[in-house]
Amino acid sequence: MDVPRQILEIVPPVRRSELVAPWFSSTGWGTLTQTAKGISVACEAGTLSLRTIVTALKGKPLKATLAGGKLACKTVNVDGRNAAVFGALVTLGQGQTLKLDS
């Protein structure tokens, strides 16, 4: 997690059906869930502001949602990995979950 550059990078690819792990930053904390089909970033306390999420997800363009609403994002290739680049700064607050699906 690179808070000053507002980038979350998730590597390597998951080699099992589901991975759940904590994330921590200087602004908040929460959980990250990754499956073969998508990624969820949940904020348990504080905030997390992102412009880009680099993933190990491959294939179709990424689709992002926050609080049930679609987020504008562009899928770009970063060193052979899909990255979701948001049109504007996305800030998760306590109790919010950002979801990325391919």
Residue frames as qw, qx, qy, qz and C-alpha x, y, z in Angstrom:
[[0.000, 0.892, 0.451, 0.000, 0.00, 0.00, 0.00],
 [0.416, 0.094, 0.029, 0.904, 1.44, 3.35, -1.07],
 [0.053, -0.769, -0.543, 0.332, -0.64, 5.97, 0.76],
 [0.090, -0.610, 0.116, 0.778, 1.13, 9.09, -0.62],
 [0.075, 0.180, -0.672, -0.714, 0.69, 7.88, -4.24],
 [0.658, 0.149, 0.291, -0.678, -2.80, 6.42, -3.47],
 [0.624, 0.311, -0.650, -0.304, -1.97, 3.00, -4.95],
 [0.758, -0.271, 0.531, -0.265, -2.93, -0.42, -3.61],
 [0.477, 0.468, -0.700, -0.252, -0.91, -3.24, -5.19],
 [0.829, -0.193, 0.415, -0.322, -2.07, -6.82, -4.68],
 [0.667, 0.467, -0.575, -0.079, 0.42, -9.52, -5.67],
 [0.036, 0.166, -0.838, -0.518, 1.00, -12.43, -6.15],
 [0.615, -0.128, -0.433, -0.647, -2.07, -14.14, -7.61],
 [0.657, -0.279, 0.517, -0.472, -4.11, -16.26, -5.22],
 [0.342, 0.260, -0.877, -0.217, -3.42, -19.93, -5.65],
 [0.006, -0.254, -0.926, 0.280, -6.36, -21.05, -3.52],
 [0.009, -0.645, -0.703, -0.299, -10.08, -20.39, -3.59],
 [0.185, -0.919, -0.188, -0.292, -9.98, -17.42, -1.18],
 [0.547, 0.048, -0.369, 0.750, -7.46, -15.27, 0.65],
 [0.290, -0.898, -0.243, -0.226, -8.48, -12.96, 3.51],
 [0.631, -0.012, -0.269, 0.728, -5.84, -10.66, 4.99],
 [0.192, -0.858, -0.281, 0.384, -5.67, -7.46, 7.02],
 [0.477, 0.542, 0.067, 0.688, -4.45, -4.19, 5.56],
 [0.410, -0.742, -0.249, 0.468, -3.04, -1.30, 7.55],
 [0.427, 0.572, 0.092, 0.694, -2.06, 2.23, 6.60],
 [0.235, -0.032, -0.365, 0.900, -1.38, 5.51, 8.35],
 [0.333, -0.119, -0.088, -0.931, -5.00, 6.54, 7.70],
 [0.798, -0.105, 0.100, -0.584, -6.99, 3.40, 8.50],
 [0.134, -0.256, 0.957, 0.016, -7.24, -0.38, 8.57],
 [0.784, 0.169, 0.075, -0.593, -9.46, -3.15, 7.29],
 [0.694, -0.079, 0.711, 0.086, -9.54, -6.44, 5.41],
 [0.359, 0.492, -0.547, -0.574, -8.74, -7.53, 1.90],
 [0.753, 0.097, 0.635, -0.143, -10.47, -10.54, 0.35],
 [0.296, 0.527, -0.579, -0.547, -9.24, -11.98, -2.95],
 [0.782, 0.150, 0.595, -0.108, -10.76, -14.81, -4.96],
 [0.463, 0.065, 0.658, 0.590, -10.26, -15.95, -8.55],
 [0.187, 0.700, 0.604, 0.332, -13.20, -13.75, -9.56],
 [0.003, -0.854, -0.117, -0.507, -12.55, -10.55, -7.67],
 [0.424, 0.052, -0.483, 0.764, -11.25, -8.45, -4.82],
 [0.340, -0.838, -0.350, -0.242, -12.98, -6.72, -1.90],
 [0.368, 0.208, -0.403, 0.812, -11.29, -4.01, 0.18],
 [0.434, -0.749, -0.478, -0.145, -13.22, -3.33, 3.41],
 [0.149, 0.490, -0.350, 0.784, -12.44, -0.34, 5.64],
 [0.546, -0.477, -0.669, 0.166, -13.02, -1.14, 9.31],
 [0.343, -0.813, -0.221, 0.416, -11.75, 2.15, 10.77],
 [0.245, -0.539, 0.279, 0.756, -10.40, 5.44, 9.44],
 [0.612, 0.703, 0.031, -0.362, -10.20, 5.99, 5.69],
 [0.609, -0.133, 0.597, 0.505, -8.41, 4.69, 2.62],
 [0.410, 0.785, -0.018, -0.463, -8.05, 6.92, -0.46],
 [0.640, -0.051, 0.658, 0.393, -7.13, 5.30, -3.77],
 [0.393, 0.640, -0.250, -0.611, -6.54, 6.28, -7.37],
 [0.598, 0.405, -0.648, -0.242, -5.22, 2.90, -8.56],
 [0.784, -0.296, 0.512, -0.187, -5.48, -0.77, -7.59],
 [0.395, 0.501, -0.733, -0.238, -2.97, -3.11, -9.26],
 [0.844, -0.147, 0.373, -0.357, -4.17, -6.73, -9.20],
 [0.226, -0.276, 0.896, 0.265, -3.17, -10.20, -10.32],
 [0.622, 0.467, 0.550, -0.303, -6.60, -10.58, -11.95],
 [0.136, -0.236, 0.654, 0.705, -6.33, -11.28, -15.67],
 [0.221, 0.438, 0.844, 0.215, -8.73, -11.30, -18.55],
 [0.055, 0.777, 0.523, 0.346, -11.72, -9.03, -18.88],
 [0.066, 0.547, -0.148, 0.821, -11.76, -5.35, -17.93],
 [0.236, -0.210, -0.744, 0.589, -12.24, -4.67, -14.23],
 [0.296, -0.660, -0.399, -0.564, -15.55, -3.39, -12.85],
 [0.243, 0.036, -0.598, 0.763, -15.61, -1.46, -9.57],
 [0.402, -0.679, -0.446, -0.421, -18.42, -0.79, -7.09],
 [0.193, 0.068, -0.577, 0.791, -18.58, 1.07, -3.80],
 [0.295, 0.228, 0.546, -0.750, -21.68, 1.04, -1.59],
 [0.530, 0.452, 0.710, -0.103, -23.57, -0.71, -4.39],
 [0.403, 0.866, 0.047, -0.294, -22.87, 2.03, -6.94],
 [0.839, 0.332, 0.133, 0.410, -20.62, 1.65, -9.97],
 [0.312, -0.779, 0.196, 0.507, -17.32, 3.53, -10.02],
 [0.631, 0.763, -0.137, -0.038, -15.75, 4.84, -13.21],
 [0.537, -0.587, 0.540, 0.274, -12.47, 3.05, -13.75],
 [0.639, 0.639, -0.379, -0.202, -10.22, 2.24, -16.66],
 [0.921, -0.236, 0.275, 0.142, -8.37, -1.09, -16.86],
 [0.354, 0.823, -0.442, -0.039, -4.72, -0.75, -17.84],
 [0.949, 0.036, -0.226, 0.215, -1.86, -3.25, -18.07],
 [0.197, -0.864, 0.432, -0.167, 0.94, -2.79, -15.51],
 [0.044, -0.509, 0.859, -0.026, 3.77, -5.28, -16.02],
 [0.346, -0.012, -0.903, -0.253, 1.35, -7.97, -17.21],
 [0.085, -0.385, -0.814, 0.427, -1.21, -7.33, -14.46],
 [0.066, -0.707, -0.510, -0.485, -4.59, -5.60, -14.63],
 [0.206, -0.201, -0.408, 0.866, -4.88, -2.30, -12.82],
 [0.010, -0.808, -0.573, -0.134, -8.04, -0.32, -12.12],
 [0.269, -0.005, -0.074, 0.960, -7.36, 3.40, -12.51],
 [0.022, 0.721, 0.647, -0.249, -10.19, 5.51, -11.14],
 [0.262, 0.697, 0.300, 0.596, -11.36, 8.72, -12.84],
 [0.218, -0.777, 0.160, -0.568, -11.33, 10.50, -9.47],
 [0.059, 0.333, -0.795, 0.504, -9.96, 9.87, -6.02],
 [0.711, -0.358, -0.515, -0.319, -11.96, 7.11, -4.28],
 [0.059, -0.406, 0.649, -0.641, -12.15, 7.30, -0.48],
 [0.628, -0.332, -0.696, -0.106, -13.46, 4.43, 1.62],
 [0.289, -0.545, 0.373, -0.693, -14.74, 5.30, 5.06],
 [0.233, -0.154, 0.873, -0.399, -15.49, 3.15, 8.06],
 [0.588, 0.279, 0.658, -0.377, -17.89, 0.34, 7.15],
 [0.613, 0.649, -0.127, -0.433, -17.47, 0.74, 3.36],
 [0.705, -0.127, 0.644, 0.269, -16.29, -1.94, 0.93],
 [0.376, 0.643, -0.397, -0.536, -14.85, -1.43, -2.54],
 [0.809, 0.068, 0.583, 0.017, -15.31, -4.40, -4.87],
 [0.233, 0.592, -0.566, -0.525, -13.41, -5.19, -8.07],
 [0.801, 0.158, 0.571, -0.086, -14.61, -7.93, -10.42],
 [0.050, -0.380, 0.661, 0.646, -13.27, -9.07, -13.75]]
